[in-house]
Amino acid sequence: MKLACPISQFRVAPDKSVKLKKTATKIDPLYTSDDDYESKLASYREEIAHWQSILYAGQQESVLLIFQGMDSAGKGGAIRHVMSGINPQGCQVHSFGRPSEEELAHDYLWRCLLRLPRRGMIGIFDRSYYEEVLVVRVKPEVLAGQNLPADLVKHKNFWKDRFHDIRQHEAYLHRNGTKIIKFFLHVSADEQRERLLARIDDPEKNWKFRLGDLDCRSHWADFQKAYQDCLEQTSTTESPWYIVPADDKRNARLIISQIILQNMQKMELQLPSASPALIQDLATARKLLQDEVAER
């Protein structure tokens, strides 16, 4: 299916300055009606499923999709709607909340390393190790709870070093066959307010609400600054960030679908060629199956 808009407009170029206040949280719709939206999303899902099947058959490369954003930005809904058409055997979704006691006893990348996709798989992180330069940076008490040596925490390059660690980590994964695609769902404060109110007012959405969401909202400016630094410091040629306007959930899902599809197309995935031994096995199997009919 032809892509509806150039995805380059959402990509954060390496070393590009990011100003979230000047970056749109909403753009003109990429769909003309409910039916048009459903039709386009279904087509994208079908295409993604096609490339996923080739990825799974090849068992050489993997894809890691990372979703970040403020509370109620639509991360879970995007994952559910965009990826619902793929084979669940070839996909793993992990949601990272507050670290456990065991996870805090290791380095901050450890718990995510355990859940990286194996070859042939698509891995999806709903939040990720990026929380370590976001919520951990905005809320000093979280960093204090990690029990790190005081001299390391007080070092003037502490956050710069964390950005460096993440870039090197992702470069290592890229060199070992993992394609990383990162999404920041950019939602406005006004839209977040409406979504939080909807969670409060709708009994079917009450389960989504956490009082802590309001605490993070009270630090909105700090989080926006943390995200700006994160996007600037960790968007690379091999593992780019995409800033997705997220006030319109449907538009966001169509944009995310296009980004995933185009990146998978660029991987030039191919079905594995049959080896001489397999060709011989296929010929033997064909003869055995045909002989069954002849013997009846």
C-alpha positions, 0 to 999 in steps of 0.5 A, spaced: 500 500 500 502 506 498 504 510 504 499 516 506 505 521 508 512 522 508 515 519 515 521 523 514 517 529 517 517 525 524 524 522 524 529 526 529 535 527 525 542 525 529 544 531 533 538 535 531 535 540 536 528 538 539 523 543 541 517 540 543 513 546 544 514 548 537 513 540 535 505 539 533 501 534 537 496 534 532 496 534 524 491 534 519 487 527 518 490 522 514 483 519 513 477 521 511 472 517 515 471 512 520 471 507 514 477 510 510 481 509 517 479 502 518 481 500 511 488 504 511 489 501 518 487 494 516 492 494 509 498 496 513 497 491 518 496 486 512 503 489 510 506 488 516 504 481 517 507 479 511 514 482 512 513 479 519 512 472 516 519 473 512 522 475 518 520 469 522 522 465 517 529 467 516 531 467 523 537 472 522 534 479 524 529 481 529 526 488 530 525 492 537 519 497 537 520 502 543 514 506 545 515 512 550 510 518 552 507 521 557 501 517 561 495 516 557 499 518 550 496 512 547 502 507 547 498 501 549 492 502 544 497 504 538 500 497 540 494 493 540 491 496 534 497 496 529 500 490 531 493 486 532 494 483 525 501 479 526 502 472 528 503 472 536 508 466 535 513 471 532 511 477 537 513 479 544 510 485 548 513 487 555 511 493 559 516 496 564 513 499 570 516 500 577 523 496 577 522 490 582 527 489 588 531 484 584 531 488 578 534 494 582 539 490 584 542 490 577 544 495 572 539 499 569 539 496 562 539 489 565 531 487 566 530 490 558 536 486 556 532 479 559 527 481 554 530 483 548 527 479 541 530 473 539 532 472 532 526 472 527 522 476 532 518 482 533 519 485 540 515 491 543 517 495 549 511 499 552 516 504 556 523 501 556 530 503 559 529 510 557 525 511 563 532 511 566 533 518 563 526 520 564 522 519 570 529 517 574 531 524 572 525 528 573 524 525 580 531 524 584 527 520 589 527 514 584 534 515 583 536 515 590 532 508 591 537 505 586 542 504 591 548 507 586 555 509 589 554 516 591 560 519 587 557 516 581 551 519 582 554 526 583 558 526 577 557 532 573 557 527 567 552 522 570 546 523 565 551 524 559 554 518 560 547 514 561 546 517 554 552 514 551 551 507 555 544 507 551 547 509 544 552 504 545 547 499 547 543 500 541 549 500 536 551 493 539 544 491 538 544 493 531 551 490 529 548 484 531 542 484 527 536 488 531 533 493 528 530 498 533 525 503 531 523 508 537 516 512 538 515 518 542 507 519 542 507 527 543 501 529 546 499 536 549 497 537 556 490 539 554 489 532 551 492 529 556 487 532 561 481 530 557 483 523 557 485 522 564 478 525 566 475 520 561 478 515 565 475 518 571 468 518 568 468 512 565 467 506 569 470 501 564 476 506 564 477 506 571 482 501 571 487 505 567 487 511 572 493 512 577 493 518 582 501 518 580 499 520 573 497 527 576 503 527 580 507 526 573 502 531 570 505 536 575 512 535 573 510 536 565 515 542 564 520 537 567 518 531 563 518 535 556 525 538 558 527 530 559 524 528 553 527 533 549 534 531 551 533 524 550 530 525 543 536 529 541 542 525 545 539 518 543 536 518 536 541 515 531 541 513 524 541 506 525 536 507 531 532 513 530 526 516 534 520 518 531 516 524 534 508 522 533 503 527 533 498 523 538 492 528 540 489 524 534 489 517 536 487 514 529 492 519 526 498 516 530 496 509 529 496 510 521 503 514 522 506 508 526 504 503 522 507 507 516 513 508 520 514 500 522 512 498 514 517 502 511 523 500 516 521 493 515 521 494 507 528 497 508 531 491 511 530 487 505 528 481 508 528 475 504 525 468 505 531 463 506 533 459 500 532 451 501 539 448 502 541 442 497 539 437 503 532 440 504 531 440 497 533 432 497 528 431 503 523 435 499 523 430 493 523 424 498 517 427 502 514 428 495 515 421 493 513 418 499 506 422 499 505 420 492 506 413 493 501 413 499 496 414 493 499 409 489 498 404 494 491 405 495 
